[in-house]
Amino acid sequence: MKRLGLGLSIAAAVAVAGCGAPRLDDLLVPCPSLTLPADVADLTRYRPDSPPDLSTMVLDARVTGIEGSCRRGRRDQSLDSSIAVRFQVDRGPAAPSRAFQLPWFIALLDSQTNQVVSRQSFIMNGQFGVNTTRANVTSQSVDIAFPVSGGRRVQDYRILVGFQLSEDEVAMNRRRGPR
């Protein structure tokens, strides 16, 4: 969230310089609703070509939190959003090393039609500490800009976050249910 700190520092510098205090409207910018569906909130990976059981589990991960902020874009024609995702990862007995990769995504949806307006995929790289089987990691902030003019409002969008999963992994999450 380095950008947010920089933005607040600039706003404070402008106020001190005598250009006037920032308007309350500039500080209270609404964000689109954020969705984390249970189908894509967990990721359990097993050793390839092995039956899915505890002895073949490579890792088990879940999204534990999402940090976000929104600010007005250029000429109030867009909204700029910054999002960072927190993950908890457990190392399975079949993990070949301490390193891990978590494939995840952020999608911007039209809230009326649920159609994807834009989508970005990422890989979160991490490593378990020595003699540890659990890691808590946070992604870099991701910036998303979207139009809020010409009849489009913040409420017309929804942000969806989750793991990039195979059909089998989604089916397993549906069978298992939310954790």
C-alpha positions in Angstrom: 0.0 0.0 0.0 2.9 2.3 -0.6 0.8 4.3 -3.1 -1.7 5.2 -0.4 0.9 6.5 1.9 2.4 8.6 -0.9 -1.0 10.0 -1.8 -1.7 11.0 1.8 1.8 12.6 2.1 1.1 14.6 -1.0 -2.3 15.7 0.3 -0.8 16.8 3.6 2.0 18.7 1.8 -0.6 20.6 -0.3 -2.6 21.5 2.8 0.5 22.8 4.6 1.6 24.7 1.5 -1.5 26.9 1.8 -3.4 25.5 -1.1 -6.2 24.5 1.3 -7.2 21.3 3.0 -8.2 18.4 0.9 -12.0 18.2 0.3 -13.9 15.5 2.3 -15.2 14.2 -1.1 -11.7 13.4 -2.1 -11.0 11.3 1.0 -14.3 9.4 1.1 -14.3 7.6 -2.3 -16.5 4.5 -2.3 -15.1 1.2 -3.7 -17.0 -1.4 -5.6 -18.2 -4.4 -3.7 -15.6 -7.1 -3.2 -16.4 -10.8 -3.7 -14.5 -13.9 -2.6 -16.5 -16.9 -3.7 -16.0 -20.1 -1.6 -15.4 -22.0 -4.9 -12.1 -20.2 -5.4 -11.1 -19.2 -1.9 -9.1 -22.4 -1.2 -6.3 -24.2 -3.1 -5.2 -27.7 -2.3 -2.6 -29.3 -4.5 -1.5 -32.9 -4.6 1.5 -34.7 -6.1 0.7 -35.1 -9.9 -0.7 -38.5 -10.9 -1.5 -39.4 -7.3 -4.7 -40.0 -5.5 -5.8 -36.9 -3.4 -5.1 -37.8 0.2 -3.0 -36.3 3.0 0.1 -38.2 2.2 0.2 -36.8 -1.4 -0.7 -33.2 -0.5 1.9 -30.6 -1.6 0.2 -27.5 -0.2 -3.1 -26.2 1.2 -3.8 -22.5 0.9 -6.6 -20.1 1.6 -7.2 -16.4 1.1 -7.3 -14.9 4.6 -7.8 -11.2 3.8 -8.1 -8.5 1.2 -6.8 -5.0 1.7 -8.1 -2.3 -0.6 -8.5 1.4 -1.2 -10.0 3.6 -3.9 -9.3 7.1 -5.1 -10.6 9.4 -7.8 -8.9 9.0 -11.2 -8.1 11.6 -13.8 -10.7 14.4 -14.0 -13.2 12.3 -12.0 -13.7 10.1 -15.2 -12.3 6.9 -13.5 -11.8 5.3 -10.2 -8.4 3.9 -9.2 -8.4 1.0 -6.8 -5.4 -0.7 -5.1 -5.8 -4.3 -3.8 -3.5 -6.6 -1.9 -4.4 -10.2 -0.9 -3.3 -12.1 2.2 -2.8 -15.9 2.0 -2.1 -18.6 4.5 -0.3 -21.6 3.1 0.3 -25.0 4.8 3.1 -27.2 3.5 2.0 -30.8 2.8 4.0 -34.0 3.4 4.6 -34.4 -0.3 6.1 -30.9 -0.9 9.3 -31.3 -2.9 10.8 -28.1 -1.5 10.2 -25.1 0.8 9.3 -22.9 -2.2 5.7 -22.6 -3.4 3.6 -20.8 -6.0 0.0 -19.6 -5.7 -1.9 -18.8 -8.9 -4.5 -16.2 -8.2 -6.6 -13.6 -10.0 -8.6 -10.3 -9.7 -11.5 -9.8 -12.0 -13.7 -6.7 -12.5 -17.3 -7.6 -13.2 -20.3 -5.7 -14.4 -22.6 -6.0 -11.4 -25.8 -6.2 -13.5 -24.7 -8.8 -16.0 -21.8 -10.5 -14.1 -19.8 -10.3 -17.3 -16.0 -9.9 -16.9 -14.9 -6.3 -17.8 -11.2 -7.1 -17.1 -9.2 -9.8 -15.5 -5.6 -10.1 -14.3 -3.8 -13.3 -13.3 -0.8 -13.5 -10.9 1.6 -15.9 -9.3 2.4 -15.4 -5.7 5.9 -16.9 -5.0 6.8 -17.7 -1.4 8.9 -20.0 0.7 8.4 -21.8 4.0 10.9 -20.9 6.7 13.2 -23.6 8.1 11.4 -26.1 10.2 8.0 -24.5 9.5 4.9 -25.9 7.8 2.9 -22.7 7.6 3.5 -19.3 5.9 1.5 -16.1 5.8 2.2 -14.0 2.7 0.7 -10.9 1.2 0.7 -10.0 -2.5 2.0 -6.8 -4.0 -0.7 -4.2 -4.4 -2.5 -4.4 -7.7 -3.9 -1.3 -9.3 -7.1 -1.3 -11.2 -8.6 1.7 -13.0 -12.2 1.7 -14.4 -14.5 4.3 -15.9 -17.1 6.0 -13.7 -18.5 8.5 -16.2 -21.1 8.4 -19.0 -23.7 6.8 -16.8 -21.3 4.3 -15.1 -21.1 4.4 -11.3 -19.0 2.6 -8.7 -22.1 0.5 -7.9 -22.1 -0.8 -11.5 -18.9 -2.9 -10.7 -17.9 -5.8 -8.5 -14.4 -7.0 -7.8 -13.8 -10.7 -7.6 -10.7 -12.3 -6.1 -9.7 -15.9 -5.9 -7.3 -18.7 -6.8 -6.8 -19.8 -10.4 -8.1 -23.4 -10.2 -8.7 -26.3 -12.4 -12.2 -27.7 -12.9 -11.3 -30.6 -10.5 -10.0 -28.2 -7.8 -13.2 -26.1 -8.0 -15.3 -29.3 -7.8 -13.3 -30.4 -4.7 -13.9 -27.0 -3.1 -17.7 -27.3 -3.8 -17.8 -30.8 -2.3 -15.8 -29.8 0.8 -17.6 -26.5 1.3 -16.3 -23.2 2.7 -13.7 -23.4 5.5 
